[in-house]
Amino acid sequence: MGRPTYVYTISYVATLIGENLELIQEIARNSDNIDYGEMIHAHDGSEEGITTFTDRGVESLKEFLDDIRTWEGGIRQFLANEQCDQEKIERIMADQPKS
C-alpha cells in the first residue's frame, strides 16, 4: 500500500462526516484513538498547527465514533472521561442527533 499523498484538515473532516468539530478535536487530542500514522499534525506557521487525517484516518475516526456511541453513557461519558469542562460537554451534546 502506498503512502498517502493528501490529507484532510480536521475542520473539513468534521463537515465531511457531519460531526461536531469540538468532538472531533477531543478525540484527536489522544492519538491512541486513531490508527497510528493516520492522523498527522502539520505546522502551518501558527502556534497550534493543524491536525489532518488520511483517508484511513477518517475511517478510523468514524469507527471510533461508532464505538463510543455503544458505550454506556456514549458521547457524554467519553467527554467526561476526557475531563472536558461541563460547558464544552453541553455544547457538543446540544449538537448531537436526538435518538
Steps between C-alpha positions, in 0.01 A plus 500: 500500500639838401541799722220756516556789264238727652330559833182666625498779759316432823234762426437353155472150649239622750295641212562197278371250755238731654647513850559776752848653458558525876420130536749411226761721667448319831543163331813623322657623826593137570683351204424150632138551388597493130705237315871577523627727223153587371473828693773747413588827671608760245685820580328787323689792650253544786588412857252212504550352155222292349380144535440303181378152416576258220215309332559213742512752786150621410379139498671434833335810646156387381561154648604656832185716504283198426671315783463769768134539412453139620661568839281548804460877511624533139647830385425673833694234693791517255520878549481463879778240487707748299444754779324754280344793678123488540438791260684323220314175570166682481595677173602171340197312631264772376639437151447122513207334321211421729416130506 
